[in-house]
Amino acid sequence: MGLILASASPRRQELLQWIAPSFTICPADIDEHLPCTIPPSDTARILAEKKAQAVASQHPTDIIIGSDTVVILENTIYGKPRDAADAERMLRALSGKTHWVITGVALVQGKKMISFDTKTAVQFYPLTTQQIQAYVQTGEPLDKAGAYGIQGKGALLVERIEGDFYGVIGLPIAPLAKALAAFSAESKEEINIE
């Protein structure tokens, strides 16, 4: 029995090393489109479950960790930008406002699964057009939900956060460590990750 991270994200891989020194990487290949009837706040958890289940079907004895992060402003999901112009559009929308970063996590082994999410409020400073363009020109926003990375130069855009910092990066490691311990001990009833 091994541990598999169903993600190619270098940030998630780095964070998982803090609590699991040995794991394999096997990115999930799933259709990430969900029905419009799914509330935006449930999207990250559902996608994490789908990712973990897709990899678990190929590795039924291993523990699979799936994760997904979404940025939500006024009930609209801001995913990864299509290009630099889309990144600028997202950052203009987030400027001076508070948005939510929700990271869903799912643990799957065979038919057993637990999942949870963390919700973090992130307040941006008001941003000028010049600040937005300069940040987008770094290339950092182009592969990140909401077009920013709080662990990089995107930290300069953030006035404050309330919630799990590591959830904003993409893997809430403290709740994940508790969930992994409970999952490994097969004591699903005792899991308390809040």
Buried (B, 14 or more C-beta within 10 A) or exposed (E): EEBBBBBEBEBBBEBBEEBBEEBEBBEBEBEEEBEEEEEBBBBBBBBBBBBBBBBBEEBEEBBBBBBBBBBBBEEEBBBBBEEBEBBBBBBEBBBEEBBBBBBBBBBBBEEEBBBBBBBBEBBBEEBEEEBBBEBBEEEBBBEBBBBBBBBBBBEEBBEEBEBBBBBBBBBBBBBBBBBBEBBEEEEEEEBEBE
